[in-house]
Amino acid sequence: FYGMDQELQNPNPTVYAVADLNRLREAVRETAHTGGDDNVSEPIDALEVFDLIRNINDPEHPLTLEQLNVAQHENIKVDDENSTVFINFTPTIPHCSMATLIGLSIRVKLLRSLPSRFKVEIKITPGTHSTEEAVNKQLNDKERVAAALENAHLLDVVNKCIANTDL
């Protein structure tokens, strides 16, 4: 976790402006109005999922995944009817050893936040990481994820990454 006594892999990451979610929400509402029926629950959409993960802290820097452009609204697809969420995230460097930890943090945040009916698939944006296939396999294997979360130290790091995401 950032502040650890180890050399940073990416000591000077590019920091991006954060999205104005209110403006994005208005744009989404204009294109997908539900008709105002108060008895109909609003479906979960990509913007809502983005809002859940955007403030996850990077494990190496005191910055969010949104600030580092690791998480982007455009890389999230939600099929509410079939209860599926697909997320691509983009590590800041092609050899980032934190990629699995970032993906695990996204998975834990969504496991704790989304209704249990959702199946979540998390992958590295194609072509952006040197070992994307191996990382993708780890992140989407239930047994590997469960085993990782049994490791108290790893769970502590994940919990620190997602600590302030409900603000």
N, C-alpha and C positions, 0 to 999 in steps of 0.2 A: 504494500500500500504506500502511496506517496509519503515521503518523509522517511522511508526505510533507509538504512545505511547501505545502499547499493548504488552503483553507477546507473544513471538514466540511459535507456536505450535511445530515446528521442528527447534530448535535453532542451530543444527549442521548437516545440510543435506550433503549427499554424493555428491560431485561434480565430474562429468565425463568429459572426454576429448571430444572436439567437433569434428564433422566429417570433413574430407577433401572433400568438395563437388565437387571439380574439379576431384578428383580421382573417386568418385562415378559417376559423369556425364560421364566420359570416359568409365567406365564399362557398364553403361546403353546404351551408344551410340554403343558400340561394339556388344551388343546383340540385338539392335533394330534400325538398320540403315534405314533411310527413302529413300535412293536412291539418295539423292542430288537434288531433284526437288525443286527449289526455289519458285515455285508457290503454293506449298502445305504447309499449316500452320502446324507447329509441334503440335502434341497433348499435352495436359497437362498431366503430369505424377506425380507419387508419390514423386519423388525427387524435382520437382518444388513446390509442395504443402509443402513439408518439409522445403524447403528454405524459404517459406513465413512465416512459424510459428516458426521456430527454435529459432529466436532471441526475441520472446515475453518474456517480463520480468515476473518472478514469482512475484505475489503480496506481498509475505512475505519476499523475499530475493532479494538482488541486483544481481541476477543470471538469466540466461535465462532458458527457458524450456528444451532446449537441454542440457545445462550444468547439470541440475538436472535429466536428463533422463526421464523427464515427456513426452516429445515429441521425438519420434524415427521414423526414416525413415521406418523401418520394419512394423510399426503399421499404415501405411497409404496405402489405396487402392484407385486407381482412375480408373474409367471406363469412358474414354473420349467419347467413342461412345454413351453411354447412359447418359452422363453428370452427373455422380455421384461421390462423394468423401466420403469415409468412413475413419474416424480417431478414433483410440483408443489412449487415453492418460493415463499415469500412475501417480497418485498422489504420493508424496514422502512418505506419511504415510497413513495407512488405515482409519484414522478418520479425514483427512484433511478437515477443514471447508472452505478452499479456492478452492476446486475442482470445484464448480459451477462457480466461478469467472474465473478460468483458462479456463474452457470450453467456457464460454461466450467470453473471450478474443480471443480464437481461432476462434470462429464463426464470430465475428466482423471483425477480420483481413481478413478472407476468403471472407466474404460478400463484403468487400471493395476492394479486390484484384482479385478475380476470375471473369470470365465472368458470367453474370447473369443467363445463362442457367444451371449452376451447382446446383444440390441439394446436400447439405452437411449434413452428419450425423456424429455427434460427440458423442462418448461414452467413459466411463471409461473402461480401460482394465479389462476384467472380473476377479473377485476375488481379486482386489487390493484396494477396498474401502468399508467401512462398509455400506454405503447407496448408492451404485452405481445405483441401480434401480431408486430411486427417483431423483438423479442427472441427469441420462440419460433422464428421462422423461422431466425434466425442460429444458435441453439443446436442445431438439429436438421438443419442442412445440412452434410454431411460436408466439402464443399469449403471452405466458410467456416471451419469449425472447424480444418481442416488449415492453411489460410492463416494463421489467427490464431496457431496454435502454431508457425509458422515465424518469427514476430516474436520475436526474442530477448528484448526487454524485457517483452513480454506474457507469454511463457513463464516468465520469471524471477518475475514477480508471481504467476502461478498457482502456481508451485512454492513460493513463500513462503506462500501461502494453505493449501496442503495439507501443508506441511513436518512438522508434528507430529501428523499424524492416525493414525499407527500405534502410538501409545503405549498 
